[in-house]
């Protein structure tokens, strides 16, 4: 009787390796995993960029090597045998682990590309306006910005730096506070000059309120109902008006004179400084959330990541 051994690789692949050290070729295991996952030799061939005949040959050789059948060949399809169903999960997990390790290695290599993920509003209204200063300082680094509200897994290695708006509690990641906001009403100077008076918050009922769906993100985010309550204004329909799905669109609508926006100080800073928006009244609410620079463990060891994080901190201090 042949003797088998278990080790890390055999456990990962879900197979037993004979004591003589022989293991099926990885190319054959890869061909089987793709064909079994896709339930098609031709689709597996397309994925691996080989011919269906090559897939069939690899799987036949694997069946001979393991001494078990893996597929039942039907007229227009294939079925997995019981042995194949035992083998497939371990192989899929193992190859997924290999791909993840390769991504992490590529991310670890300090190439000239820096990938950053940030919300569309922060990217458009804050980051893009300052990015030329980082490029002047580090011309050898090519920055790629992905503007999305989707929370990505930074440990996968697809992104070097994340800028997140939230509580700052991101377990397993390195987190640094970047910016805090306060929230206050603002409008275009043209609306202020030509529209109905805006001397006090009690004048707001004669104007359109602009919303950015903040309450959909989290109940702690300041909203018009919160600000109006703090201002003691009771005769304004707090949810009426125009609603956008991002802060940047809401600000652009206010710049265009379409109404009064509840502006976040750092996101609206450029529009306020340029005179495209004017702050109204003195009352501001603190934002319970803030912007944080987030990186995977060890990412700051790479010069390009550390340089970008330090530059962000200096820009925030400005």
C-alpha positions as CSV (number, residue, x, y, z in Angstrom):
1,X,0.0,0.0,0.0
2,X,1.3,3.5,-0.9
3,X,2.0,5.8,2.0
4,X,0.9,9.5,2.0
5,X,2.0,12.5,3.9
6,X,0.3,15.8,4.9
7,X,2.0,19.1,4.8
8,X,1.1,22.8,4.3
9,X,0.7,22.5,0.5
10,X,-1.3,19.3,0.6
11,X,-3.6,20.8,3.2
12,X,-4.0,23.9,1.0
13,X,-4.8,21.9,-2.1
14,X,-7.0,19.5,-0.4
15,X,-5.1,16.4,-1.6
16,X,-2.7,13.9,-0.2
17,X,0.9,13.8,-1.4
18,X,2.7,10.5,-1.6
19,X,5.6,10.0,0.8
20,X,7.9,9.9,-2.2
21,X,7.2,13.7,-2.6
22,X,5.4,13.3,-6.0
23,X,2.6,15.8,-6.5
24,X,0.5,16.4,-9.7
25,X,1.8,19.3,-11.9
26,X,0.3,22.7,-10.9
27,X,-0.6,23.2,-14.6
28,X,-2.8,20.2,-14.5
29,X,-4.4,21.2,-11.2
30,X,-5.0,24.7,-12.6
31,X,-6.7,23.3,-15.7
32,X,-8.9,21.1,-13.5
33,X,-9.8,23.9,-11.1
34,X,-10.8,26.2,-14.0
35,X,-12.8,23.5,-15.8
36,X,-14.6,22.4,-12.7
37,X,-15.4,25.9,-11.5
38,X,-16.7,26.9,-15.0
39,X,-18.2,23.5,-15.7
40,X,-16.8,23.8,-19.2
41,X,-13.5,22.7,-20.9
42,X,-13.9,25.5,-23.5
43,X,-14.5,28.2,-21.0
44,X,-11.5,27.0,-19.0
45,X,-9.4,27.1,-22.2
46,X,-10.5,30.8,-22.8
47,X,-9.6,31.8,-19.2
48,X,-6.2,30.1,-19.3
49,X,-5.5,31.1,-22.9
50,X,-5.0,27.6,-24.2
51,X,-6.9,25.2,-26.4
52,X,-9.8,23.0,-25.2
53,X,-7.6,20.0,-26.3
54,X,-4.9,21.1,-23.9
55,X,-7.3,21.4,-21.1
56,X,-8.6,17.9,-21.8
57,X,-5.1,16.5,-22.0
58,X,-4.1,18.1,-18.7
59,X,-7.2,16.8,-16.9
60,X,-6.7,13.2,-18.4
61,X,-3.1,13.3,-17.1
62,X,-4.3,14.4,-13.7
63,X,-6.9,11.6,-13.5
64,X,-4.2,9.1,-14.4
65,X,-1.9,10.6,-11.8
66,X,-4.5,10.6,-9.0
67,X,-6.0,7.3,-10.1
68,X,-9.6,8.7,-10.0
69,X,-12.0,10.0,-12.5
70,X,-12.8,13.7,-12.2
71,X,-15.4,14.4,-14.9
72,X,-18.2,12.5,-16.5
73,X,-18.1,13.5,-20.2
74,X,-21.6,14.0,-21.5
75,X,-22.7,15.0,-25.0
76,X,-22.7,18.8,-24.5
77,X,-21.6,19.2,-20.9
78,X,-19.6,17.7,-18.1
79,X,-20.4,16.6,-14.6
80,X,-18.1,16.5,-11.6
81,X,-17.5,13.1,-9.9
82,X,-17.6,12.7,-6.1
83,X,-13.7,12.9,-6.2
84,X,-13.8,16.1,-8.1
85,X,-16.2,17.7,-5.6
86,X,-13.8,16.8,-2.8
87,X,-10.8,18.3,-4.7
88,X,-12.3,21.5,-6.1
89,X,-12.8,23.6,-2.9
90,X,-9.2,23.2,-1.7
91,X,-7.8,24.0,-5.1
92,X,-10.0,27.1,-5.5
93,X,-8.9,28.4,-2.1
94,X,-5.2,27.6,-2.8
95,X,-5.2,29.4,-6.2
96,X,-7.1,32.4,-4.7
97,X,-4.4,32.5,-2.0
98,X,-1.6,32.5,-4.6
99,X,-3.3,35.3,-6.6
100,X,-3.7,37.4,-3.4
101,X,0.0,36.8,-2.5
102,X,1.1,37.9,-6.0
103,X,-1.0,41.1,-5.7
104,X,0.5,41.9,-2.3
105,X,4.0,41.3,-3.7
106,X,3.4,43.6,-6.7
107,X,1.9,46.3,-4.4
108,X,4.9,46.0,-2.1
109,X,7.4,46.6,-4.9
110,X,7.9,50.4,-5.0
111,X,7.0,51.1,-8.6
112,X,6.3,54.6,-9.8
113,X,2.5,54.2,-9.6
114,X,0.5,55.2,-6.6
115,X,-3.2,54.2,-6.4
116,X,-5.5,56.2,-4.2
117,X,-9.2,55.6,-3.4
118,X,-11.4,58.5,-2.2
119,X,-15.0,59.6,-2.3
120,X,-16.1,61.5,-5.4
121,X,-16.8,64.6,-3.4
122,X,-13.5,64.7,-1.6
123,X,-11.6,63.9,-4.8
124,X,-13.3,66.6,-6.9
125,X,-13.5,69.4,-4.3
126,X,-10.3,68.9,-2.3
127,X,-7.8,66.4,-3.6
128,X,-7.7,67.3,-7.3
129,X,-7.3,71.0,-6.6
130,X,-4.1,70.3,-4.7
131,X,-2.7,67.3,-6.5
132,X,-0.4,69.4,-8.7
133,X,1.7,70.3,-5.7
134,X,2.4,66.6,-4.9
135,X,3.3,66.0,-8.6
136,X,5.7,69.0,-8.5
137,X,7.3,67.5,-5.4
138,X,7.4,63.8,-6.5
139,X,7.4,63.9,-10.4
140,X,8.6,60.3,-10.5
141,X,5.3,59.0,-9.0
142,X,2.3,58.5,-11.2
143,X,-0.9,59.0,-9.1
144,X,-4.1,57.2,-10.1
145,X,-7.2,58.3,-8.3
146,X,-10.3,56.1,-8.0
147,X,-13.3,58.2,-7.0
148,X,-15.8,55.9,-5.4
149,X,-17.9,55.7,-2.3
150,X,-17.2,51.9,-2.2
151,X,-15.1,50.8,0.7
152,X,-12.3,48.7,-0.7
153,X,-10.1,46.1,1.0
154,X,-6.7,47.8,1.2
155,X,-5.0,44.6,2.3
156,X,-5.7,43.1,-1.2
157,X,-3.0,45.4,-2.6
158,X,-5.2,47.0,-5.3
159,X,-4.8,50.5,-3.7
160,X,-1.9,52.1,-1.8
161,X,-3.8,54.8,0.1
162,X,-7.5,55.3,1.1
163,X,-9.1,58.5,2.2
164,X,-12.2,57.6,4.2
165,X,-15.0,59.7,5.6
166,X,-16.2,58.2,8.8
167,X,-15.5,57.5,12.5
168,X,-11.8,56.5,12.1
169,X,-12.4,53.0,13.4
170,X,-11.0,50.8,10.8
171,X,-9.6,47.6,12.4
172,X,-6.5,46.1,10.9
173,X,-5.5,49.2,9.1
174,X,-3.1,52.2,9.9
175,X,-5.3,55.3,10.3
176,X,-4.4,58.9,10.7
177,X,-6.8,61.9,11.1
178,X,-6.7,64.2,8.1
179,X,-9.5,66.7,8.3
180,X,-12.5,67.7,10.5
181,X,-15.5,69.6,9.2
182,X,-18.1,72.0,10.5
183,X,-21.3,72.4,8.6
184,X,-23.2,75.7,7.8
185,X,-25.5,77.1,5.1
186,X,-24.0,78.7,2.0
187,X,-25.3,80.1,-1.3
188,X,-24.0,81.9,-4.4
189,X,-23.3,85.6,-4.1
190,X,-25.8,86.2,-7.0
191,X,-28.6,84.5,-5.1
192,X,-27.7,86.5,-2.0
193,X,-27.8,89.8,-3.9
194,X,-30.8,89.3,-6.1
195,X,-33.0,86.8,-4.3
196,X,-35.3,87.2,-1.3
197,X,-33.5,88.5,1.8
198,X,-31.3,86.2,3.8
199,X,-30.6,88.2,6.9
200,X,-31.6,85.6,9.5
201,X,-32.4,81.8,9.4
202,X,-36.1,82.8,9.6
203,X,-35.7,84.0,6.0
204,X,-35.0,80.4,4.7
205,X,-38.7,79.5,4.0
206,X,-38.5,81.7,0.9
207,X,-35.6,79.7,-0.5
208,X,-34.9,76.2,-1.9
209,X,-32.9,74.0,0.3
210,X,-30.3,71.7,-1.3
211,X,-29.7,68.3,0.2
212,X,-26.9,65.7,-0.4
213,X,-28.5,62.5,1.1
214,X,-26.3,62.8,4.1
215,X,-28.8,61.0,6.3
216,X,-28.6,58.0,4.0
217,X,-24.9,57.6,4.9
218,X,-25.3,57.7,8.7
219,X,-27.7,59.3,11.2
220,X,-24.8,61.1,12.8
221,X,-24.0,63.2,9.7
222,X,-25.4,66.8,10.1
223,X,-28.5,67.5,8.0
224,X,-30.8,70.4,7.3
225,X,-33.3,69.2,10.0
226,X,-30.5,69.2,12.5
227,X,-29.3,72.6,11.6
228,X,-32.8,74.2,11.5
229,X,-33.6,72.7,14.9
230,X,-30.3,74.1,16.3
231,X,-31.2,77.5,14.8
232,X,-34.7,77.5,16.3
233,X,-36.3,77.6,12.8
234,X,-39.7,75.8,12.9
235,X,-41.5,77.0,9.8
236,X,-39.3,75.5,7.1
237,X,-40.1,72.1,5.5
238,X,-36.7,70.5,6.4
239,X,-36.8,67.8,3.8
240,X,-38.2,69.7,0.8
241,X,-36.1,71.0,-2.0
242,X,-33.5,69.5,-4.3
243,X,-31.6,66.3,-3.4
244,X,-28.3,65.0,-4.8
245,X,-26.4,61.8,-4.1
246,X,-23.1,63.6,-3.4
247,X,-21.8,66.6,-1.6
248,X,-19.9,67.9,-4.7
249,X,-23.1,68.0,-6.8
250,X,-25.0,69.7,-4.0
251,X,-22.3,72.4,-3.9
252,X,-22.3,72.8,-7.7
253,X,-26.0,73.4,-7.6
254,X,-25.6,76.1,-4.9
255,X,-22.8,77.7,-7.0
256,X,-25.3,77.8,-9.9
257,X,-27.8,79.7,-7.7
258,X,-30.3,76.9,-7.4
259,X,-30.7,77.3,-3.6
260,X,-29.1,77.1,-0.2
261,X,-26.7,74.2,0.6
262,X,-25.6,72.9,3.9
263,X,-21.8,73.1,3.2
264,X,-19.0,71.1,4.7
265,X,-16.2,73.5,5.5
266,X,-13.3,71.6,3.9
267,X,-15.2,70.3,0.9
268,X,-16.6,73.8,0.2
269,X,-13.3,75.6,1.0
270,X,-12.3,76.3,-2.6
271,X,-15.7,77.6,-3.6
272,X,-15.8,79.8,-0.5
273,X,-12.2,81.1,-1.1
274,X,-13.0,81.8,-4.8
275,X,-16.2,83.7,-3.9
276,X,-18.4,81.2,-5.7
277,X,-20.2,80.5,-2.4
278,X,-20.9,82.8,0.5
279,X,-21.3,81.5,4.1
280,X,-24.7,82.4,5.7
281,X,-25.3,83.1,9.4
282,X,-22.9,82.3,12.2
283,X,-24.3,79.0,13.4
284,X,-22.2,75.9,12.4
285,X,-22.7,72.3,13.5
286,X,-19.6,70.1,14.2
287,X,-19.4,67.0,11.9
288,X,-19.2,63.9,14.0
289,X,-17.4,62.2,11.1
290,X,-14.0,63.2,9.7
291,X,-11.6,62.4,6.8
292,X,-8.9,59.8,7.6
293,X,-5.8,58.6,5.7
294,X,-5.9,54.8,5.7
295,X,-3.2,52.3,4.6
296,X,-2.6,48.6,4.9
297,X,-0.2,47.4,7.6
298,X,3.4,48.0,6.4
299,X,2.4,50.2,3.4
300,X,4.1,53.2,4.9
301,X,7.4,51.5,4.6
302,X,7.2,52.2,0.9
303,X,8.6,55.7,0.1
304,X,5.9,56.7,-2.4
305,X,3.1,55.9,0.1
306,X,4.9,57.6,3.0
307,X,5.6,60.7,0.8
308,X,1.9,60.9,-0.2
309,X,0.6,60.5,3.3
310,X,3.0,63.2,4.5
311,X,2.0,65.5,1.7
312,X,-1.7,65.0,2.6
313,X,-1.0,65.9,6.2
314,X,0.9,69.1,5.1
315,X,-2.0,70.1,2.8
316,X,-4.5,69.6,5.6
317,X,-2.4,71.8,7.9
318,X,-2.5,74.6,5.3
